[in-house]
Amino acid sequence: MQQFGFIRLAAATPKIRVADTAYNAAAVLAQYREASANGAAIVTFPELCLTGYTCGDLFAQTALQRGAVAGLCTILEGSRDISAIGVIGLPLSVNGALYNCAALVQNGRVLGVVPKQYIPNYGEFYELRHFAPGLSIQANTVELFGEPIPFGADLLFACGDLPELVLGVEICEDLWVPEPPSIRLCQAGATVIANLSASDEVIGKADYRRVLLQSQSGRLFCAYIYCAAGQGESSTDLLFAGHNMLAENGSILAESSLYSQGVLYADADVAMLAHERIRSNTFTAKGGMRRIPFALGARGAALSRAVARHPFIPASDAERAKRCEQIFDIQAHGLAKRVEHTNSRTLIVGISGGLDSCLALLVAVRAMSILSRGPADIIAITMPCFGTTARTRANAEALCRELGVTFRCIPIEKAVLQHFADIGQSAEVHDVTYENVQARERTQVLMDIANMEGGLVVGTGDLSELALGWATYNGDHMSMYAVNMGVPKTLVRHVVGYAASVAASAGLRAVLQDILNTPVSPELLPAAPDDSISQVTEDLVGPYELHDFFLYYLVRHGFAPRKLYMLACHAFAGAYENAVILKWLKVFIRRFFAQQFKRSCLPDGPKVGSVALSPRGDWRMPSDASAALWLEELEEL
């Protein structure tokens, strides 16, 4: 797991006793050992956990301050064999001032101490009564247990055996201010922020806290550990619910229920976070921080993080429906703008009875509606040839009838056979020429009718086909506006399924459902004797769900082939053998590199999601780039 950039984070909230430092140290040590045994690399505890946050004026008592340091000593003595970083809250007196601090410990040593910078003194908080702001410190070391320890708000903790792991610390209120310290920490290189908190629970605060964490981890491209005080704190005036969260790049990886205790875990991908920062040139790096080195050593924990098989598709039904509606809107408004700009009288759509052309036609209908024009202004053309089956032809006709578009059927067999004769191609040789002549003849028909009708040819090819180059160059590869170019095949299926669920008639719903149940095929080879499809795309290039998985993580996150393979094996365990995944990953990489020339001259079309392959937008790649480096890494497996 660690060699691919994953580390396990833990937020641990023990049940404490207010002002009982010996009891609290034992509780912290027990959870520290538990988290380490479960593979955690960083274990964060609540604010002032060795004393309790709610000690009030007892913080001024020398006995409590000494007890906190003694509790820290107990933890050090009991954790000499623990290489995980422990982030532990305690009050600490330095040069005549008392600070609310986080001590970072590993293998029985204190690596450094970070003070809280912003001290709240409003509402229910009155911390300035006890603590000095960390912003005002003069010392850069503090003596603990007979040795000078780095002390200050300018500390970063850098892992030598995983360079992408750099830890920064802020404490509770630090996150809530206009310019949280985590901004400076992350600009200086921190990829993980640990926050020791004692945020009390009032109505609505948990929701706000969650949004705050998502926002901060997203804008800083970091992982964020938020560990809150819980049971055992005084309930004299406040309640503490132990609301722990682990976030990464805008998403909550794990979250505890309120009023719970224990250890919360999640695996964060710090290598991915480092890549995100490189990818985003507006993330400005700055220096000015002291770096404290540490090493984790080999950690053999298996990846426990869930990896979505279908990263383009939201998991929940409600979110999926919302996403599909958004996609329709982007596609349709893009097409409507192009129709308006070109003053096109019609839209021309080649309709095959398959998924992609079905989606393109649905988009065309919505685009015309946006322009207050009817579906009759769309000319849908089906062009049956050698591989067309009765099922797909019937579905094409039924779809056009239900949508109310103008329908034409133009068989192309005679034109294709004439072209075979012209170029000396045998109709008995079912090679790439046999297939591509049909695709190019269909495109020619569409383009010429567009000229005749003052129309615009709507492209039907999707993002997955562009990634694999599964299109005939200057055939279905070409159009005047490609509405599906930002939608991967796995998502096309869900968008059409959504259209079926909200269909205006039972007839439209039925035909959409049958299109969804039809195998994906270009239908360029003769049908089987029983008139079924003989050319199933996924039998030839591999499962689209695998290719879309590879596409997302290769393009969006820049993952190396071995990491892609590991994640795919984890995500698709039980669905595909590892050898099958490796086979199709090699196919994907070969085709992705070899077919770039088709993407270099794509027609216009709208970007829909975070992965896009337009040569004018997200993806600029030489058409003659070599795949050798990527394939060599897979050969090592």
PAPAFI-445750 format. One line per 4 residues: number of its first residue (from 0); their letters; for each residue x, y, z negated of C-alpha. Coordinates in nm, 3 decimals. Each point is the difference from the previous one (the first is absolute). Example, Ala and Ser with C-alpha at 12.3 -4.5 7.8 and 13.67 -1.06 7.14 Angstrom:
2
0 = AS = 1.230 -0.450 -0.780 ~ 0.137 0.344 0.066
This chain:
637
0 = MQQF = 0.000 0.000 0.000 ~ 0.269 0.248 -0.101 ~ 0.205 -0.047 0.317 ~ -0.299 0.133 0.197
4 = GFIR = -0.032 0.311 -0.218 ~ -0.276 -0.115 -0.237 ~ 0.022 0.054 -0.375 ~ -0.249 -0.082 -0.271
8 = LAAA = -0.126 0.290 -0.207 ~ -0.167 -0.032 -0.339 ~ -0.202 0.234 -0.219 ~ -0.020 -0.135 -0.355
12 = TPKI = -0.234 0.134 -0.269 ~ 0.051 -0.171 -0.335 ~ -0.239 0.026 -0.292 ~ 0.181 0.224 -0.248
16 = RVAD = -0.036 0.139 -0.351 ~ 0.031 0.374 -0.046 ~ 0.337 0.086 -0.160 ~ 0.097 -0.367 -0.052
20 = TAYN = 0.319 0.005 0.207 ~ 0.120 -0.349 -0.095 ~ -0.334 -0.154 0.098 ~ -0.011 0.199 0.321
24 = AAAV = 0.355 -0.091 0.099 ~ -0.083 -0.369 -0.040 ~ -0.313 0.041 0.213 ~ 0.195 0.184 0.271
28 = LAQY = 0.278 -0.258 -0.003 ~ -0.247 -0.287 0.036 ~ -0.159 0.156 0.309 ~ 0.340 0.097 0.139
32 = REAS = 0.113 -0.363 -0.021 ~ -0.330 -0.122 0.144 ~ 0.020 0.236 0.298 ~ 0.362 -0.091 0.068
36 = ANGA = -0.084 -0.371 -0.010 ~ -0.271 0.069 0.258 ~ 0.251 0.156 0.240 ~ -0.050 0.370 -0.069
40 = AIVT = 0.291 0.227 0.093 ~ -0.136 0.315 -0.169 ~ -0.220 -0.014 -0.312 ~ -0.157 0.327 -0.110
44 = FPEL = -0.160 0.058 -0.341 ~ -0.231 0.282 -0.121 ~ 0.105 0.343 -0.120 ~ 0.146 -0.003 -0.354
48 = CLTG = -0.083 -0.370 -0.027 ~ 0.254 -0.061 -0.280 ~ -0.182 0.238 -0.234 ~ -0.340 0.044 0.157
52 = YTCG = -0.106 0.319 0.177 ~ -0.247 0.102 -0.269 ~ 0.241 0.045 -0.292 ~ -0.069 0.374 -0.022
56 = DLFA = 0.217 0.186 -0.252 ~ 0.168 -0.326 -0.096 ~ 0.225 0.060 0.304 ~ 0.183 0.258 -0.210
60 = QTAL = 0.081 -0.262 -0.261 ~ 0.360 -0.118 0.004 ~ -0.110 -0.347 -0.104 ~ -0.216 -0.040 0.314
64 = QRGA = 0.276 0.130 0.226 ~ 0.254 -0.241 -0.150 ~ -0.252 -0.280 0.016 ~ -0.047 0.058 0.373
68 = VAGL = 0.376 -0.022 0.062 ~ 0.017 -0.313 -0.217 ~ -0.283 -0.149 0.204 ~ 0.191 0.074 0.320
72 = CTIL = 0.303 -0.176 -0.152 ~ -0.216 -0.304 -0.072 ~ -0.108 -0.010 0.363 ~ 0.361 0.030 0.121
76 = EGSR = 0.115 -0.285 -0.222 ~ -0.286 -0.219 0.119 ~ 0.044 0.070 0.370 ~ 0.368 -0.055 0.070
80 = DISA = -0.093 -0.276 0.245 ~ -0.264 0.208 0.184 ~ 0.117 0.161 0.323 ~ -0.337 0.165 0.067
84 = IGVI = -0.011 0.372 -0.072 ~ -0.215 0.088 -0.300 ~ -0.142 0.354 -0.017 ~ -0.093 0.067 -0.363
88 = GLPL = -0.155 0.307 -0.163 ~ 0.125 0.151 -0.326 ~ 0.064 0.336 -0.172 ~ 0.366 0.097 -0.009
92 = SVNG = 0.176 0.282 -0.182 ~ 0.274 0.169 0.208 ~ 0.195 0.309 -0.109 ~ -0.263 0.107 -0.248
96 = ALYN = -0.304 -0.046 0.223 ~ -0.242 -0.290 0.026 ~ -0.077 -0.138 0.345 ~ -0.265 -0.238 0.132
100 = CAAL = 0.223 -0.247 0.183 ~ 0.029 -0.309 0.215 ~ 0.296 -0.227 -0.072 ~ 0.103 -0.225 0.289
104 = VQNG = 0.153 -0.324 -0.122 ~ 0.155 -0.307 0.161 ~ 0.201 -0.294 -0.133 ~ 0.010 0.146 -0.351
108 = RVLG = 0.125 0.343 0.113 ~ -0.158 0.341 0.037 ~ 0.063 0.119 0.356 ~ -0.138 0.348 -0.056
112 = VVPK = -0.266 0.209 -0.172 ~ -0.248 0.226 0.181 ~ -0.197 0.268 -0.191 ~ -0.354 0.110 0.083
116 = QYIP = 0.021 0.329 0.186 ~ -0.349 0.151 -0.029 ~ -0.151 0.003 -0.347 ~ -0.381 0.046 -0.004
120 = NYGE = -0.150 0.230 -0.261 ~ -0.360 0.041 0.112 ~ -0.331 -0.171 -0.063 ~ 0.058 -0.305 -0.216
124 = FYEL = 0.380 0.018 0.041 ~ 0.233 0.186 -0.236 ~ 0.340 -0.154 0.078 ~ 0.191 0.329 -0.023
128 = RHFA = -0.061 -0.024 -0.374 ~ 0.246 -0.292 -0.001 ~ 0.203 -0.020 0.323 ~ 0.229 0.224 0.200
132 = PGLS = -0.034 0.009 0.382 ~ 0.256 -0.208 0.183 ~ 0.050 0.289 0.240 ~ 0.184 0.194 -0.269
136 = IQAN = 0.264 -0.256 -0.100 ~ 0.364 0.100 -0.009 ~ 0.167 -0.336 -0.066 ~ 0.060 -0.254 0.277
140 = TVEL = 0.082 -0.286 -0.236 ~ -0.135 -0.124 -0.331 ~ 0.187 -0.221 -0.244 ~ -0.183 -0.325 -0.070
144 = FGEP = 0.142 -0.300 -0.179 ~ 0.350 0.145 0.007 ~ 0.028 0.086 0.368 ~ -0.092 0.294 0.224
148 = IPFG = -0.310 -0.072 0.208 ~ -0.103 0.203 0.310 ~ -0.284 0.230 -0.104 ~ -0.213 0.234 0.210
152 = ADLL = -0.277 0.043 0.253 ~ 0.249 -0.029 0.287 ~ 0.065 -0.373 -0.030 ~ -0.054 -0.260 0.272
156 = FACG = 0.068 -0.369 -0.050 ~ 0.144 -0.160 0.314 ~ 0.008 -0.374 0.062 ~ 0.330 -0.119 0.148
160 = DLPE = -0.129 -0.331 0.136 ~ -0.316 0.152 0.152 ~ 0.097 0.347 0.127 ~ -0.359 0.093 0.085
164 = LVLG = -0.094 -0.028 -0.369 ~ 0.054 0.329 -0.180 ~ -0.202 0.065 -0.316 ~ -0.113 0.337 -0.131
168 = VEIC = -0.202 0.076 -0.314 ~ -0.265 0.254 -0.093 ~ -0.219 -0.001 -0.308 ~ -0.379 0.047 -0.002
172 = EDLW = -0.069 0.375 0.045 ~ 0.296 0.023 0.239 ~ -0.223 -0.156 0.266 ~ -0.290 0.243 -0.055
176 = VPEP = 0.186 0.327 0.055 ~ 0.013 0.190 0.334 ~ 0.355 -0.118 0.076 ~ 0.054 -0.336 -0.169
180 = PSIR = 0.362 -0.104 -0.065 ~ -0.066 -0.304 0.220 ~ 0.018 0.230 0.303 ~ 0.362 0.091 -0.076
184 = LCQA = 0.081 -0.354 -0.107 ~ -0.128 -0.149 0.324 ~ 0.166 0.265 0.215 ~ 0.324 -0.096 -0.174
188 = GATV = -0.055 -0.366 0.088 ~ -0.237 -0.160 -0.253 ~ -0.221 -0.264 0.160 ~ -0.165 -0.105 -0.327
192 = IANL = -0.141 0.234 -0.263 ~ -0.078 -0.126 -0.350 ~ -0.248 0.203 -0.201 ~ -0.040 -0.060 -0.373
196 = SASD = -0.339 0.143 -0.088 ~ -0.241 0.056 -0.286 ~ -0.289 0.135 0.204 ~ -0.313 -0.014 -0.213
200 = EVIG = -0.328 -0.127 0.139 ~ -0.289 0.238 0.073 ~ -0.279 -0.023 0.254 ~ 0.125 0.011 0.359
204 = KADY = 0.370 0.011 -0.089 ~ 0.080 -0.353 0.119 ~ -0.123 0.083 0.350 ~ 0.201 0.321 0.012
208 = RRVL = 0.308 -0.182 -0.133 ~ -0.032 -0.261 0.275 ~ -0.027 0.260 0.276 ~ 0.294 0.190 -0.146
212 = LQSQ = 0.214 -0.313 0.008 ~ -0.102 -0.091 0.354 ~ 0.073 0.351 0.121 ~ 0.339 0.031 -0.169
216 = SGRL = 0.124 -0.341 0.113 ~ -0.123 0.069 0.354 ~ 0.149 0.345 0.049 ~ 0.333 -0.106 -0.152
220 = FCAY = 0.022 -0.341 0.171 ~ 0.068 -0.165 -0.333 ~ -0.115 -0.274 -0.231 ~ -0.150 0.130 -0.323
224 = IYCA = -0.030 -0.175 -0.337 ~ -0.256 0.164 -0.227 ~ -0.008 -0.149 -0.349 ~ -0.247 0.140 -0.252
228 = AGQG = -0.040 -0.022 -0.375 ~ -0.278 -0.229 -0.117 ~ -0.114 -0.195 -0.300 ~ 0.158 0.084 -0.332
232 = ESST = 0.017 0.374 0.057 ~ -0.201 0.202 -0.252 ~ -0.365 0.055 0.087 ~ -0.035 0.296 -0.237
236 = DLLF = -0.085 0.238 0.285 ~ 0.093 -0.180 0.325 ~ -0.030 -0.335 0.170 ~ 0.282 -0.158 0.203
240 = AGHN = -0.103 -0.264 0.253 ~ 0.329 -0.145 0.126 ~ -0.088 0.092 0.360 ~ 0.305 -0.140 0.183
244 = MLAE = 0.051 0.026 0.374 ~ 0.267 -0.100 0.251 ~ -0.008 0.192 0.326 ~ 0.194 0.002 0.324
248 = NGSI = -0.011 0.251 0.283 ~ -0.357 0.112 -0.064 ~ -0.148 -0.337 -0.097 ~ -0.073 -0.150 -0.340
252 = LAES = 0.176 -0.336 -0.016 ~ -0.137 -0.098 -0.341 ~ -0.216 0.159 -0.267 ~ -0.094 -0.105 -0.351
256 = SLYS = -0.350 0.022 -0.135 ~ -0.063 0.267 -0.261 ~ 0.047 -0.094 -0.366 ~ 0.222 -0.295 0.088
260 = QGVL = 0.354 -0.080 -0.102 ~ 0.278 -0.218 0.134 ~ 0.229 0.011 0.303 ~ -0.107 0.104 0.350
264 = YADA = 0.212 -0.114 0.296 ~ 0.040 0.081 0.368 ~ 0.269 -0.048 0.262 ~ 0.112 0.323 0.170
268 = DVAM = 0.187 0.022 0.329 ~ 0.275 0.257 -0.053 ~ 0.161 -0.080 0.336 ~ -0.325 0.098 0.171
272 = LAHE = -0.011 0.323 -0.201 ~ 0.354 0.088 0.106 ~ -0.102 -0.061 0.363 ~ -0.305 0.224 -0.037
276 = RIRS = 0.222 0.285 -0.113 ~ 0.232 -0.045 0.297 ~ -0.301 -0.012 0.231 ~ -0.147 0.322 -0.141
280 = NTFT = 0.243 0.279 0.080 ~ -0.193 0.248 -0.216 ~ 0.102 -0.191 -0.312 ~ 0.292 0.220 -0.101
284 = AKGG = 0.283 -0.157 -0.197 ~ 0.178 0.198 -0.271 ~ 0.280 -0.070 -0.243 ~ 0.080 0.138 -0.343
288 = MRRI = -0.078 -0.310 -0.206 ~ 0.231 -0.219 -0.206 ~ -0.005 -0.365 0.106 ~ 0.032 -0.274 -0.260
292 = PFAL = 0.098 -0.332 0.162 ~ -0.142 -0.336 -0.100 ~ -0.029 -0.347 0.152 ~ -0.296 -0.237 -0.014
296 = GARG = 0.176 -0.318 0.105 ~ -0.172 -0.276 0.193 ~ -0.371 -0.033 -0.075 ~ -0.174 -0.306 0.132
300 = AALS = -0.364 0.097 -0.049 ~ -0.223 -0.087 0.295 ~ -0.204 0.276 0.159 ~ -0.327 0.033 -0.190
304 = RAVA = -0.132 0.293 0.199 ~ -0.297 -0.060 0.227 ~ 0.088 0.062 0.365 ~ -0.300 0.062 0.223
308 = RHPF = -0.027 -0.233 0.297 ~ -0.177 0.272 0.194 ~ 0.170 0.329 -0.093 ~ -0.208 0.201 0.248
312 = IPAS = -0.329 -0.111 -0.155 ~ -0.139 0.126 -0.335 ~ -0.093 -0.277 -0.239 ~ -0.340 0.123 -0.118
316 = DAER = -0.309 -0.004 0.221 ~ -0.084 0.363 -0.082 ~ 0.349 0.127 0.075 ~ 0.015 -0.208 0.318
320 = AKRC = -0.329 0.147 0.126 ~ 0.126 0.351 -0.080 ~ 0.326 -0.068 0.186 ~ -0.184 -0.134 0.307
324 = EQIF = -0.220 0.309 0.012 ~ 0.308 0.223 -0.020 ~ 0.163 -0.192 0.285 ~ -0.307 0.039 0.220
328 = DIQA = -0.001 0.372 -0.071 ~ 0.369 0.046 0.087 ~ -0.030 -0.199 0.321 ~ -0.325 0.161 0.112
332 = HGLA = 0.101 0.359 -0.076 ~ 0.330 -0.051 0.181 ~ -0.181 -0.131 0.307 ~ -0.264 0.274 -0.018
336 = KRVE = 0.272 0.265 0.002 ~ 0.157 -0.156 0.310 ~ -0.336 -0.021 0.182 ~ -0.072 0.363 -0.084
340 = HTNS = 0.343 0.116 0.111 ~ -0.007 -0.187 0.332 ~ -0.366 0.078 0.074 ~ -0.050 -0.368 0.076
344 = RTLI = -0.342 -0.092 0.130 ~ 0.029 -0.361 -0.114 ~ 0.202 -0.240 -0.209 ~ 0.115 -0.321 0.169
348 = VGIS = 0.046 -0.307 -0.221 ~ 0.106 -0.344 0.116 ~ -0.212 -0.239 -0.202 ~ 0.106 -0.363 -0.033
352 = GGLD = -0.218 -0.137 -0.278 ~ 0.301 0.004 -0.235 ~ 0.073 0.192 -0.319 ~ 0.218 0.283 0.129
356 = SCLA = -0.221 0.109 0.288 ~ -0.302 -0.032 -0.229 ~ 0.157 0.244 -0.248 ~ 0.099 0.239 0.279
360 = LLVA = -0.358 0.004 0.131 ~ -0.142 0.064 -0.348 ~ 0.244 0.289 -0.039 ~ -0.097 0.140 0.342
364 = VRAM = -0.368 -0.002 -0.098 ~ 0.075 0.190 -0.322 ~ 0.223 0.247 0.185 ~ -0.279 0.083 0.243
368 = SILS = -0.238 0.042 -0.292 ~ 0.240 0.251 -0.158 ~ -0.019 0.193 0.329 ~ -0.382 -0.026 -0.003
372 = RGPA = 0.012 -0.224 0.303 ~ -0.174 -0.333 0.048 ~ 0.147 -0.350 0.053 ~ -0.111 0.000 0.365
376 = DIIA = 0.298 0.229 0.069 ~ 0.225 -0.299 -0.075 ~ 0.067 -0.247 0.281 ~ 0.091 -0.341 -0.138
380 = ITMP = 0.144 -0.236 0.258 ~ 0.049 -0.374 -0.035 ~ 0.230 -0.159 0.257 ~ -0.031 -0.378 -0.010
384 = CFGT = 0.277 -0.211 0.151 ~ 0.153 -0.348 -0.031 ~ 0.002 -0.023 -0.383 ~ -0.327 0.177 -0.081
388 = TART = -0.238 -0.222 -0.193 ~ -0.378 0.018 -0.004 ~ 0.013 0.088 -0.371 ~ 0.221 0.309 0.033
392 = RANA = -0.179 0.119 0.314 ~ -0.339 -0.033 -0.169 ~ 0.126 0.182 -0.310 ~ 0.138 0.284 0.215
396 = EALC = -0.336 0.044 0.171 ~ -0.199 -0.027 -0.322 ~ 0.223 0.252 -0.181 ~ -0.040 0.255 0.279
400 = RELG = -0.375 -0.054 0.008 ~ -0.037 0.046 -0.375 ~ 0.211 0.316 0.001 ~ -0.183 0.148 0.297
404 = VTFR = 0.311 0.071 0.210 ~ 0.014 -0.018 0.377 ~ 0.112 -0.350 0.091 ~ 0.175 -0.132 0.309
408 = CIPI = 0.127 -0.345 0.086 ~ 0.281 -0.006 0.256 ~ 0.143 -0.350 0.062 ~ 0.369 0.022 0.097
412 = EKAV = 0.072 -0.357 0.118 ~ 0.000 0.091 0.371 ~ 0.221 0.305 -0.052 ~ 0.246 -0.202 -0.209
416 = LQHF = 0.013 -0.285 0.255 ~ 0.060 0.253 0.278 ~ 0.284 0.151 -0.198 ~ 0.144 -0.348 -0.059
420 = ADIG = -0.002 -0.050 0.376 ~ 0.159 0.341 0.059 ~ 0.293 -0.065 -0.234 ~ 0.036 -0.373 0.062
424 = QSAE = -0.120 -0.120 -0.340 ~ -0.163 -0.343 -0.018 ~ -0.332 -0.006 -0.182 ~ 0.102 -0.342 -0.133
428 = VHDV = 0.302 0.136 -0.184 ~ -0.125 0.130 -0.334 ~ 0.305 0.208 -0.089 ~ 0.042 0.355 -0.130
432 = TYEN = -0.067 0.142 0.348 ~ -0.328 -0.192 0.015 ~ -0.104 0.161 -0.331 ~ 0.132 0.351 0.053
436 = VQAR = -0.154 0.045 0.344 ~ -0.342 -0.037 -0.164 ~ 0.082 0.250 -0.276 ~ 0.132 0.255 0.249
440 = ERTQ = -0.297 -0.046 0.233 ~ -0.235 0.073 -0.288 ~ 0.191 0.316 -0.088 ~ -0.006 0.109 0.365
444 = VLMD = -0.377 -0.044 0.015 ~ -0.047 0.205 -0.317 ~ 0.231 0.279 0.115 ~ -0.158 0.023 0.344
448 = IANM = -0.355 0.010 -0.137 ~ 0.114 0.269 -0.241 ~ 0.109 0.203 0.304 ~ -0.331 -0.063 0.174
452 = EGGL = -0.209 0.090 -0.305 ~ 0.205 0.285 -0.144 ~ 0.071 -0.223 -0.297 ~ 0.267 -0.087 -0.250
456 = VVGT = 0.121 -0.358 -0.052 ~ -0.013 -0.100 -0.367 ~ 0.283 -0.235 -0.104 ~ -0.084 -0.307 -0.205
460 = GDLS = 0.338 -0.140 -0.112 ~ 0.066 -0.005 -0.376 ~ 0.300 0.066 -0.223 ~ 0.089 -0.369 -0.044
464 = ELAL = 0.012 -0.052 0.376 ~ 0.229 0.303 0.030 ~ 0.234 -0.141 -0.266 ~ 0.022 -0.334 0.180
468 = GWAT = -0.009 0.145 0.351 ~ -0.303 -0.222 0.067 ~ -0.121 0.209 0.293 ~ 0.065 0.008 0.374
472 = YNGD = 0.230 0.288 0.087 ~ -0.201 0.248 0.206 ~ -0.300 -0.227 -0.045 ~ -0.202 0.000 -0.322
476 = HMSM = 0.305 0.181 -0.136 ~ -0.117 0.317 0.176 ~ -0.299 0.231 -0.046 ~ -0.088 0.367 -0.026
480 = YAVN = -0.063 -0.005 -0.376 ~ 0.071 -0.305 -0.219 ~ -0.242 0.009 -0.293 ~ 0.115 -0.326 -0.162
484 = MGVP = 0.374 0.059 0.003 ~ 0.009 0.075 -0.373 ~ -0.215 -0.294 -0.114 ~ 0.166 -0.340 -0.064
488 = KTLV = -0.180 -0.317 0.109 ~ -0.091 -0.112 -0.353 ~ -0.163 0.337 -0.060 ~ -0.177 0.004 0.339
492 = RHVV = -0.188 -0.307 -0.116 ~ -0.116 0.173 -0.318 ~ -0.101 0.319 0.181 ~ -0.215 -0.198 0.243
496 = GYAA = -0.137 -0.197 -0.295 ~ -0.089 0.327 -0.169 ~ -0.176 0.114 0.318 ~ -0.200 -0.323 -0.009
500 = SVAA = -0.100 0.061 -0.362 ~ -0.143 0.343 0.081 ~ -0.133 -0.085 0.348 ~ -0.320 0.177 0.099
504 = SAGL = -0.162 -0.316 0.138 ~ 0.001 -0.374 -0.061 ~ 0.105 -0.053 0.362 ~ 0.310 0.217 -0.036
508 = RAVL = 0.087 -0.168 -0.329 ~ -0.029 -0.346 0.160 ~ 0.225 0.079 0.296 ~ 0.262 0.165 -0.222
512 = QDIL = 0.002 -0.307 -0.224 ~ 0.051 -0.230 0.299 ~ 0.285 0.217 0.127 ~ 0.158 -0.026 -0.344
516 = NTPV = -0.030 -0.380 0.019 ~ 0.160 -0.023 0.346 ~ 0.371 -0.098 0.012 ~ 0.229 0.287 0.100
520 = SPEL = 0.108 -0.055 0.361 ~ 0.103 0.199 0.309 ~ -0.191 -0.261 0.209 ~ 0.256 0.008 0.280
524 = LPAA = 0.025 -0.378 0.047 ~ -0.286 -0.217 0.129 ~ -0.254 -0.103 -0.261 ~ -0.008 -0.355 -0.135
528 = PDDS = -0.231 -0.255 0.170 ~ -0.267 0.068 -0.263 ~ 0.021 0.374 0.078 ~ 0.174 0.076 -0.330
532 = ISQV = 0.296 0.234 -0.030 ~ 0.322 -0.179 0.091 ~ 0.244 0.281 -0.084 ~ -0.009 0.084 -0.371
536 = TEDL = 0.234 0.289 -0.078 ~ 0.097 -0.111 -0.350 ~ 0.107 -0.341 0.131 ~ 0.248 0.180 0.225
540 = VGPY = 0.141 0.285 -0.208 ~ -0.096 -0.108 -0.351 ~ -0.260 0.098 -0.261 ~ -0.083 0.369 0.004
544 = ELHD = -0.027 0.008 -0.377 ~ 0.368 -0.094 -0.020 ~ 0.103 0.248 0.269 ~ -0.194 0.282 -0.162
548 = FFLY = 0.169 -0.084 -0.330 ~ 0.343 0.013 0.168 ~ -0.092 0.321 0.182 ~ -0.111 0.182 -0.313
552 = YLVR = 0.303 -0.079 -0.212 ~ 0.257 0.035 0.278 ~ -0.121 0.335 0.134 ~ -0.158 0.159 -0.307
556 = HGFA = 0.259 -0.102 -0.258 ~ 0.305 -0.099 0.205 ~ 0.037 -0.338 -0.170 ~ 0.286 -0.222 0.113
560 = PRKL = -0.094 -0.335 0.161 ~ 0.086 -0.212 -0.304 ~ -0.217 0.215 -0.222 ~ -0.280 -0.017 0.258
564 = YMLA = 0.029 -0.379 -0.001 ~ 0.003 -0.023 -0.381 ~ -0.307 0.221 -0.033 ~ -0.187 -0.185 0.275
568 = CHAF = 0.070 -0.336 -0.167 ~ -0.126 0.145 -0.328 ~ -0.312 0.157 0.154 ~ -0.097 -0.293 0.223
572 = AGAY = 0.089 -0.283 -0.239 ~ -0.242 -0.283 0.066 ~ -0.109 0.141 0.337 ~ 0.318 -0.054 0.205
576 = ENAV = 0.311 -0.209 -0.048 ~ 0.316 0.204 -0.047 ~ 0.143 -0.139 0.324 ~ -0.306 0.123 0.191
580 = ILKW = 0.037 0.347 -0.150 ~ 0.368 0.007 0.096 ~ -0.082 -0.109 0.356 ~ -0.253 0.277 0.057
584 = LKVF = 0.215 0.260 -0.172 ~ 0.275 -0.071 0.252 ~ -0.253 0.027 0.281 ~ -0.124 0.331 -0.137
588 = IRRF = 0.347 0.152 -0.024 ~ 0.103 -0.121 0.348 ~ -0.315 0.137 0.158 ~ -0.001 0.323 -0.203
592 = FAQQ = 0.345 0.089 0.130 ~ -0.038 -0.136 0.354 ~ -0.333 0.171 0.066 ~ 0.087 0.352 -0.113
596 = FKRS = 0.006 0.115 0.364 ~ -0.378 -0.039 0.008 ~ -0.038 0.224 -0.304 ~ 0.238 0.262 0.138
600 = CLPD = -0.256 0.105 0.262 ~ -0.328 -0.042 -0.186 ~ -0.305 0.208 0.089 ~ -0.131 0.244 -0.258
604 = GPKV = -0.207 -0.132 -0.288 ~ -0.075 0.086 -0.364 ~ 0.208 -0.103 -0.298 ~ -0.232 -0.175 -0.246
608 = GSVA = 0.209 -0.127 -0.294 ~ 0.347 0.021 -0.148 ~ 0.145 -0.235 0.265 ~ 0.006 0.126 0.357
612 = LSPR = 0.218 -0.071 0.303 ~ -0.049 0.305 0.220 ~ 0.332 0.110 0.157 ~ -0.115 0.358 -0.050
616 = GDWR = -0.072 -0.047 -0.368 ~ 0.104 -0.260 -0.255 ~ 0.220 -0.241 0.192 ~ 0.292 0.101 0.220
620 = MPSD = 0.210 -0.300 0.094 ~ 0.231 -0.066 0.296 ~ -0.152 -0.240 0.249 ~ 0.332 -0.187 0.021
624 = ASAA = 0.071 -0.036 -0.375 ~ 0.133 -0.342 -0.101 ~ -0.179 -0.228 -0.247 ~ 0.319 -0.199 -0.074
628 = LWLE = 0.060 0.144 -0.347 ~ -0.356 -0.078 -0.114 ~ -0.001 -0.350 0.148 ~ 0.343 -0.083 -0.144
632 = ELEE = -0.130 0.072 -0.349 ~ -0.280 -0.252 0.054 ~ 0.239 -0.261 0.136 ~ 0.175 0.003 -0.340
636 = L = -0.317 -0.149 -0.149
